[in-house]
Amino acid sequence: MNWSEYSPQEEMLKAEDTEQELDQALYQGDSGELSLDARRVLVQLLAGPSLDGQRHSKLWPILIRDEALIRSRLSELFLQLVIDRDLQVAFTRQAETGDLEAPRLLRRANLTFLDSILLLHLRQRLTQAETHGDRAVVSTDEIIEFLGVYEQAGSTDRALFEKRIHASIEKIKKHSILRKIRSSEDRFEISPTLKLLFSSEEIQALTRIYHGMRATETFTEQEEQTPPEEERE
């Protein structure tokens, strides 16, 4: 045995480090480095759709405190952390990796035409409410009335169309963008998370597209209802 390679102090330090690691472990076999609270924040962000300072009041200050560590853990999964400190809302999205072929952890939500129109409407209502300092609240009847103008021309099955509207509402609720108000069965508050998903420029572009689509549908409907000159009696 080479006594020059043996150091009692080194052995003591290794034992202390091992003991400290065991003290920090949250369960048997745990090799994580984050605190229990930070792990809860990370799980909430991964579970999604967002971490809300109002609904997750205990997690929000932990997110701000350990932001750098949490960003680092998410980056290892090719995810980006988005935080709005004024709104107290945070969520994750796929990182822009350019030419790098990175695996996708987050699933993309397939949106129907009605889903997209509804999101646009809710985003506009959120902006209006913030301008007047009000809560962004909508009702089921209001949504049905708004989306009613996008019902296909000539459709005779109003019940089926409303069923599709309710399906869109449920999908948006599932992503926590619409939150049911406790005192009402058919009124919802719009989550401020929606503000982070669509910029003002994107809203304006989408509005022009959908208005153009609606105008085209109206024009086509008028053409179908009005016969050409040579066919008129």
SULKA-V15487 format. One record per run of one state. SS is the DSSP state (helix for helix, strand for strand, loop for the rest). FROM is the first residue (numbers start at 0). TO is the last residue. Records with the same first field share a line. If there is no record, write none. Layout:
BEGIN
SS = FROM-TO ; FROM-TO
END
This chain:
BEGIN
loop = 0-1 ; 5-6 ; 24-34 ; 47-49 ; 52-55 ; 65-65 ; 75-77 ; 84-87 ; 94-111 ; 132-135 ; 150-156 ; 174-176 ; 180-185 ; 190-191 ; 197-198 ; 225-227 ; 231-232
helix = 2-4 ; 7-23 ; 35-46 ; 56-64 ; 66-74 ; 112-131 ; 139-149 ; 157-173 ; 192-196 ; 199-224 ; 228-230
strand = 50-51 ; 78-83 ; 88-93 ; 136-138 ; 177-179 ; 186-189
END
